[in-house]
Amino acid sequence: MADTTAPTHTAFVKKYLTKKQYVWLEIGAGRLDKNGVFHGLLDRTPIGGFNGYVHFAPIGQKPPEAEPERPDERESEEEF
């Protein structure tokens, strides 16, 4: 049986808008072959705000949700 070359995963990157805020961008695809080697093919990369991390999610699955922002410690001290 021949190893299929169809992609099994979608590649996403975090594009940082600020120091803590980011959006996920789809940038390519990848697949896992029968030998356990992963092959990634990137179509594009974001300009600015890119740290090099690429997240591969199975096709049809979305990347992880962004963690909610915690209030600044200084703001909570001023409330009392």
N, C-alpha and C positions, 0 to 999 in steps of 0.2 A: 504494500500500500504506500503510495507516494505521500510525502509530507506536504500538506496544503500551505500555500503562501498567503492565504487570505488573512487580513488583520483580525485579531481577537480582542484588542484593547484600543482605547482612545487615549491620546496623550494630552494632558492639561498642564498649564503653568499658572503660577500666581503672578498677576501683574499688579504690582504695588502702586496704589494711588497716593497714599501717604505712608507714614512709618508703620501704621497698624492696619490700614484699610487696603483691601485688595479685591480683585475680581479674578475668576478662573477663566482662562482663554483656552480654546481647543487649538492645538498646534500640530497634530499629526496622528499617527497610528502605530501599532506595534503588534507583535505576535510572539507566542511561545512555541518553539519547535519541539519535536519529539525527544531531542537530546537534553532538554531543559535549558536551552540557551534562549534568551530573550532578544529579539530584534526590534529596535525602535527606528521609525522613519519620521523625522520632523519636517513638516512642510514649511514652517515659518517660526520665527522667534519674536517676542515682543521687543519693542524699542523702549529702553529705559525701564527701570523698576523691575528688572529680571535678575534673580539671584542664581540661576542655573538649575534649580530643582525642577524635575519633570515628574508628574504623577500619572501613572498609567492605570486607567479604570477599565473594567470589562465593557465592551460595547453595549450601549443602552443604559449604563449606570452613570450617574452624575458624580462629580468630584465631591469630597466632603464639604459640609456646610462650614461657613466661617464661624469661629467662636465669637460669642457675644462680647462686646467691649465691657470691661469692668470700669466702674467709676473711678476717677482719680482719687487717690488717698487724701490729697489736700482738700478736695471738695467735701469729703465726708467729715473732716475735722472742723470745717467752718460751719457746718450745720448745727453743731451742739452749742 
